[in-house]
Structures are given as structure tokens and as C-alpha cells.
Amino acid sequence: MSVMVTGAFGLLGSNVCFEFLKENKKVVAYDLVCRYPKFLKPYENDPNLIFVKGDLTDCWYLTETIKKYDVTHIVHTAALCDDPASVKRPNQFLKTNILAGLNILEAARHLNVRRAVLVSSRAAYGSYAPLEGPLNEGTFLQPIAFYGAAKASVDLLLPLYRKHYGLDAVSVRPTGLFGPGQGENGTGQTGPTAPIYNILNHVLNGKPFRLDSGSEHYLEFVYIRDLAKWIKAILESPNPPKHPIYNLSSGIQYQIKELAAIIKEFVPEAEILIGPGTLRGFELRAALDIRRVQEEFGFVPTPIKESIAEYINYIRS
């Protein structure tokens, strides 16, 4: 088994690489930059980890790399990820994200790649309100910006590749991510909707965390280690996945004040001050329905308290 991971040194890509490298499996790390988070440092000179600097919009170079390293499986995590920024640079976001996904599908089709897992986003659904959820995979896609629209576009193409070419490929839609590697080398979301990272980044460095408003804002997260393990399990499943699309998340939303209270349990000396109400400029969103992936693969999310404790231990280490 030879696995290509695109966006290999991003938050999700690096954790996916980690899951395969732990089992001494060959990983072709395809990315524009080479920046090891600390949990990948022990594998920096590992012969099973092969870094290839490549642009996914260059289909010829992508296919030549797949042929050169006898790639049998692909995990596509690379993307420009930011809905607000995509409104300012629509051409860049659409060209990069759609063309990258299309090139992965085309390369996998022509080179007989055994299975490909493409990472989409909850942003493909758009701004469904909380009472309209939980959202299952058949929910009508109504993205609100160009990042989500690009993800939705590839999600619409993928089932056609399955239908017309018999391509063994799936797309997974995660919600907000948190966990090891976040913020390292500029990877992963670190804005207002990443409160777990932001609070820990302050209090574990002896600084108070203050936010004018947002304590009652609901957010849904998936622990990055869970997500990486689930993607690996889908990629390695002995049976072809039954569906083209899977929601991958915890399926549970938490208020920011609840997350802060959990952190306070593990860091009693933490000074966390968050004002009432919701986050300014951010709408409340519906949760995702994860029954499809649970029923087919038996995935069980790590409880939020346990995953936060593990993340704290990682940062402290």
C-alpha cells in the first residue's frame, strides 16, 4: 500500500500521515511546503515518508508523481480554506479548489488508483439554522461563499465518477477541527470560531483569555485525531464504501462557555472571561447528522472532555 496525502503538512494532512507512518506504511506527502509539526518530527528522516513539492493544479506533474511512487490510495486534504477570504478572492479559491479536486478524480480514474478519499467541508451545506438540522448527506447544498461552493462542486462531480467510471472514491464533510498540530507553522483554523485552540493558546502560556461576546454561541467540532483515524479506516475498508458522501463530525454542538468550563477543569488557574451572547459576525449553524458513517463503519467520536484533555497533554509535552 502506497498512500498519497495531499496538503500533507496542513493540520488534517499531517495527522493523516501520522496515522499511516505509525504502521510503517509508505506515505507520499504532496504539498507546496515542507513544515513538520512536532508529532511528525520523529519521521523526518523516515524512508517511508517521501516529500514531493507539487501543485495540484498541474495535472501532468500529479499523474507523474502517482506513477513514479506506485501510489495505490489517495487522501486529498489540500485546499484554500476560508469562506470570508474566498469572497475577496473568488477566482483563486474556485480555480484552486475545484481544479485540484478534478485533477485528483481524473488521475485516480486513469491510473487505476484503488480508492480515493476527498475531504470536503460542512461549508458545502451553507447557513442552515440550528432548528433545520441535523443535516444529513442528502441535504440540499446552498453554500454562502466561494470556498463552500468549490467544495460543493467537487462533491457533485464525485458521484458521477463513481457512476460512469466505477471509480472507488468518497467525499467526507467535517465540521470545525481541533487538536494536535493546530496553529503550528500557521496550519489550521485559529480565528474566532476556534475557541478551544484560542483559549488553550492563552491559558497554557500563562495569559488570560478574554472575549467581549460569544459565551452562548454553539459550535460543532471533530477531534483531529478521530477524523484522521476515520479517514484511514474508510481508505482501508475491505469493502467499497456504500455511499459517495459522509458527514464526519461529533454530531454534537457545544456553547463556547461549556468548552471553557471543560478547559477550566484541566487548567484550574486559567483566567477565562467571555461576554454573553453569540459571536459577532457569525451565524449559528445546524449540526450534522453522522448516522450514515456510524451505521456503516461503526465510528464513535471521542468524548469532548477526553479529547480536550489529550490535546492539552500534547501541547504541554
C-alpha positions as CSV (number, residue, x, y, z in Angstrom):
1,M,0.0,0.0,0.0
2,S,1.4,3.4,-1.0
3,V,-0.7,6.4,0.1
4,M,-0.5,9.9,-1.3
5,V,-1.7,12.6,1.1
6,T,-2.2,16.0,-0.5
7,G,-1.8,19.0,1.7
8,A,0.3,16.7,3.8
9,F,1.7,19.3,6.1
10,G,-1.6,21.0,6.9
11,L,-3.5,20.3,10.1
12,L,-5.5,17.4,8.8
13,G,-3.0,16.1,6.2
14,S,-0.2,15.8,8.8
15,N,-2.4,13.9,11.2
16,V,-3.4,11.5,8.3
17,C,0.3,11.0,7.5
18,F,0.9,10.3,11.2
19,E,-1.7,7.5,11.3
20,F,-0.1,5.7,8.4
21,L,3.5,6.2,9.4
22,K,2.8,4.7,12.8
23,E,2.1,1.5,11.0
24,N,5.3,1.7,8.8
25,K,3.3,2.4,5.7
26,K,4.6,4.4,2.7
27,V,3.3,7.9,2.5
28,V,3.9,10.3,-0.4
29,A,3.5,13.7,1.2
30,Y,2.3,16.0,-1.6
31,D,2.4,19.7,-0.7
32,L,3.8,23.1,-1.7
33,V,5.7,23.4,1.5
34,C,7.5,21.1,3.9
35,R,6.8,22.0,7.5
36,Y,6.8,19.3,10.1
37,P,4.5,19.7,13.2
38,K,6.2,18.4,16.3
39,F,4.5,15.0,16.2
40,L,5.9,14.3,12.7
41,K,9.5,15.3,13.7
42,P,10.4,11.7,14.6
43,Y,9.6,10.7,11.0
44,E,11.5,13.5,9.3
45,N,14.2,11.1,8.0
46,D,11.9,8.0,7.8
47,P,12.3,6.3,4.4
48,N,8.5,5.7,4.4
49,L,7.8,9.4,4.3
50,I,8.5,10.9,0.9
51,F,8.0,14.6,0.4
52,V,7.0,15.8,-3.1
53,K,6.7,19.5,-3.7
54,G,3.8,19.8,-6.2
55,D,0.9,22.0,-7.2
56,L,-2.3,20.1,-7.6
57,T,-3.5,22.3,-10.4
58,D,-0.7,20.8,-12.5
59,C,-2.4,17.5,-13.6
60,W,0.7,16.3,-15.5
61,Y,3.0,16.5,-12.5
62,L,0.4,15.0,-10.2
63,T,0.0,11.9,-12.5
64,E,3.7,11.5,-13.0
65,T,4.2,11.5,-9.2
66,I,1.5,8.9,-8.8
67,K,3.1,6.7,-11.4
68,K,6.7,7.2,-10.0
69,Y,5.8,6.1,-6.5
70,D,3.2,3.5,-7.4
71,V,0.5,5.2,-5.4
72,T,-2.4,2.9,-4.7
73,H,-4.6,5.2,-2.5
74,I,-5.1,8.9,-2.2
75,V,-6.3,11.2,0.6
76,H,-6.9,14.7,-0.7
77,T,-6.9,17.2,2.1
78,A,-5.3,20.2,0.3
79,A,-7.4,23.3,-0.1
80,L,-7.6,27.0,0.4
81,C,-9.9,27.1,3.5
82,D,-11.6,30.3,4.4
83,D,-15.2,31.3,3.5
84,P,-14.8,35.0,4.2
85,A,-11.4,35.2,2.3
86,S,-13.0,33.4,-0.7
87,V,-15.4,36.3,-1.2
88,K,-12.4,38.6,-1.6
89,R,-10.5,36.2,-4.0
90,P,-13.2,34.1,-5.7
91,N,-11.1,33.3,-8.8
92,Q,-8.2,31.9,-6.7
93,F,-10.5,29.8,-4.4
94,L,-12.6,28.4,-7.2
95,K,-9.7,27.6,-9.6
96,T,-7.5,26.1,-6.9
97,N,-10.1,24.0,-5.0
98,I,-12.2,22.8,-7.9
99,L,-9.3,22.1,-10.3
100,A,-7.4,20.3,-7.5
101,G,-10.4,18.0,-6.8
102,L,-11.0,17.4,-10.5
103,N,-7.3,16.5,-11.1
104,I,-7.4,14.0,-8.2
105,L,-10.5,12.4,-9.7
106,E,-9.0,12.3,-13.2
107,A,-5.7,11.0,-12.1
108,A,-7.3,8.3,-9.9
109,R,-9.5,7.3,-12.9
110,H,-6.8,7.0,-15.5
111,L,-4.2,5.4,-13.2
112,N,-6.5,2.9,-11.6
113,V,-5.9,4.1,-8.0
114,R,-7.7,1.7,-5.7
115,R,-9.5,4.3,-3.6
116,A,-9.5,8.0,-3.0
117,V,-10.9,9.9,-0.1
118,L,-11.5,13.6,-0.8
119,V,-12.0,16.0,2.1
120,S,-14.9,18.4,1.6
121,S,-16.4,20.7,4.3
122,R,-19.5,21.5,6.3
123,A,-19.3,24.8,4.4
124,A,-20.8,23.0,1.3
125,Y,-24.2,23.0,3.1
126,G,-24.3,26.7,3.8
127,S,-26.0,28.6,6.6
128,Y,-28.8,26.2,7.7
129,A,-30.2,27.4,11.0
130,P,-29.9,25.2,14.1
131,L,-33.6,24.2,14.0
132,E,-33.2,23.0,10.4
133,G,-30.7,20.3,11.5
134,P,-29.2,17.9,11.9
135,L,-28.2,17.9,8.3
136,N,-27.8,14.6,6.5
137,E,-25.8,14.0,3.4
138,G,-28.8,14.4,1.2
139,T,-29.5,18.0,2.4
140,F,-29.7,20.5,-0.5
141,L,-26.4,22.3,-0.8
142,Q,-26.6,26.1,-0.6
143,P,-23.1,27.5,0.2
144,I,-22.8,31.1,1.1
145,A,-19.3,31.8,-0.2
146,F,-16.9,30.5,-2.8
147,Y,-14.9,28.1,-0.6
148,G,-18.1,26.2,0.2
149,A,-19.2,26.5,-3.4
150,A,-15.9,24.9,-4.6
151,K,-16.3,22.1,-2.1
152,A,-19.9,21.5,-3.2
153,S,-18.9,21.5,-6.9
154,V,-16.4,18.6,-6.3
155,D,-19.0,16.8,-4.2
156,L,-21.4,16.9,-7.2
157,L,-18.7,15.7,-9.6
158,L,-17.6,12.7,-7.5
159,P,-20.8,10.6,-7.7
160,L,-20.6,11.0,-11.5
161,Y,-17.1,9.5,-11.5
162,R,-18.4,6.6,-9.4
163,K,-21.4,6.1,-11.7
164,H,-19.7,6.4,-15.1
165,Y,-16.2,5.1,-14.5
166,G,-16.7,2.9,-11.4
167,L,-14.2,5.0,-9.5
168,D,-13.9,4.0,-5.9
169,A,-13.9,7.4,-4.3
170,V,-15.7,9.1,-1.5
171,S,-16.0,12.6,-0.1
172,V,-16.1,13.4,3.6
173,R,-17.6,16.6,5.1
174,P,-16.1,17.5,8.5
175,T,-17.0,20.4,10.8
176,G,-14.6,22.5,12.7
177,L,-11.3,20.8,13.6
178,F,-9.2,21.0,16.8
179,G,-6.2,19.0,18.1
180,P,-2.5,18.4,17.7
181,G,-0.8,20.5,15.1
182,Q,-3.3,23.3,15.1
183,G,-1.6,26.7,14.9
184,E,1.8,25.0,14.3
185,N,3.6,26.6,11.3
186,G,0.4,28.5,10.6
187,T,-1.8,25.4,10.0
188,G,-5.4,25.0,10.9
189,Q,-8.2,27.5,11.7
190,T,-7.3,29.9,14.5
191,G,-10.0,32.5,14.2
192,P,-13.0,33.3,16.5
193,T,-14.7,30.0,15.6
194,A,-11.7,28.0,17.0
195,P,-12.2,28.7,20.7
196,I,-10.6,25.5,22.0
197,Y,-7.3,26.4,20.3
198,N,-7.5,30.1,21.2
199,I,-8.3,29.6,24.9
200,L,-5.6,26.9,25.3
201,N,-3.1,29.1,23.4
202,H,-3.6,31.7,26.0
203,V,-4.0,29.9,29.3
204,L,-1.3,27.3,28.8
205,N,1.1,30.2,28.3
206,G,0.0,31.9,31.5
207,K,-2.1,34.6,29.8
208,P,-5.7,35.4,30.4
209,F,-8.3,34.8,27.7
210,R,-10.8,37.5,27.1
211,L,-13.7,37.7,24.5
212,D,-16.2,40.5,24.5
213,S,-19.1,38.2,23.5
214,G,-19.8,34.7,22.4
215,S,-20.3,32.5,25.5
216,E,-23.7,31.3,24.3
217,H,-22.5,30.6,20.7
218,Y,-23.0,27.0,19.6
219,L,-20.2,25.3,17.6
220,E,-19.6,21.7,16.4
221,F,-16.1,20.2,16.4
222,V,-14.4,17.0,15.4
223,Y,-11.2,16.0,17.1
224,I,-8.4,15.9,14.5
225,R,-7.1,12.5,15.7
226,D,-10.6,11.0,15.3
227,L,-11.0,12.5,11.8
228,A,-7.6,11.2,10.7
229,K,-8.3,7.7,12.0
230,W,-11.8,7.6,10.4
231,I,-10.4,8.7,7.0
232,K,-7.7,6.0,7.3
233,A,-10.4,3.4,8.1
234,I,-12.5,4.4,5.1
235,L,-9.5,4.3,2.8
236,E,-8.5,0.8,4.1
237,S,-12.0,-0.7,4.3
238,P,-12.0,-4.1,2.6
239,N,-15.5,-3.4,1.2
240,P,-16.2,-0.4,-1.2
241,P,-18.0,2.4,0.7
242,K,-21.7,2.2,0.0
243,H,-22.1,6.0,-0.4
244,P,-20.3,8.8,-2.1
245,I,-20.6,11.3,0.7
246,Y,-20.2,11.0,4.5
247,N,-20.5,13.6,7.3
248,L,-17.6,13.2,9.7
249,S,-18.1,15.0,13.0
250,S,-19.1,14.6,16.6
251,G,-22.7,15.4,15.8
252,I,-22.9,17.5,19.0
253,Q,-22.8,21.2,19.4
254,Y,-21.4,23.0,22.4
255,Q,-21.6,26.5,23.7
256,I,-18.3,28.2,24.0
257,K,-18.9,28.6,27.8
258,E,-19.2,24.8,28.0
259,L,-15.9,24.4,26.3
260,A,-14.3,27.0,28.5
261,A,-15.6,25.2,31.6
262,I,-14.1,21.9,30.5
263,I,-10.7,23.6,29.9
264,K,-11.0,25.2,33.4
265,E,-11.3,21.7,34.9
266,F,-7.9,20.7,33.5
267,V,-6.3,24.2,33.9
268,P,-7.8,25.4,37.2
269,E,-5.6,28.5,37.3
270,A,-6.9,29.7,33.9
271,E,-8.4,33.1,33.7
272,I,-11.2,32.9,31.1
273,L,-13.6,35.8,30.6
274,I,-16.2,35.6,27.8
275,G,-19.0,38.0,27.4
276,P,-22.7,36.9,26.8
277,G,-24.5,36.3,23.5
278,T,-23.2,34.9,20.3
279,L,-20.1,35.6,18.3
280,R,-20.4,38.9,16.4
281,G,-20.4,38.4,12.6
282,F,-21.0,34.6,12.8
283,E,-24.3,32.9,12.3
284,L,-25.4,29.9,14.3
285,R,-25.4,26.7,12.1
286,A,-27.2,23.4,12.2
287,A,-25.5,20.3,13.4
288,L,-24.5,17.4,11.2
289,D,-26.2,14.0,11.1
290,I,-23.5,11.4,11.4
291,R,-25.7,8.3,11.4
292,R,-24.6,7.1,8.0
293,V,-21.0,6.8,8.8
294,Q,-21.8,5.3,12.3
295,E,-24.1,2.7,10.8
296,E,-21.7,1.6,8.0
297,F,-18.3,1.9,9.8
298,G,-19.2,2.0,13.5
299,F,-17.3,5.2,14.2
300,V,-17.6,6.6,17.7
301,P,-16.3,10.1,18.4
302,T,-14.0,10.6,21.4
303,P,-15.9,12.4,24.2
304,I,-15.2,16.1,24.1
305,K,-13.7,16.1,27.6
306,E,-11.4,13.3,26.8
307,S,-10.2,14.8,23.5
308,I,-9.5,18.2,25.1
309,A,-7.5,16.5,27.9
310,E,-5.5,14.7,25.3
311,Y,-4.9,17.9,23.3
312,I,-3.8,19.7,26.5
313,N,-1.3,16.9,27.2
314,Y,0.0,17.2,23.7
315,I,0.6,20.9,24.0
316,R,2.3,20.5,27.4
317,S,4.6,17.8,26.1
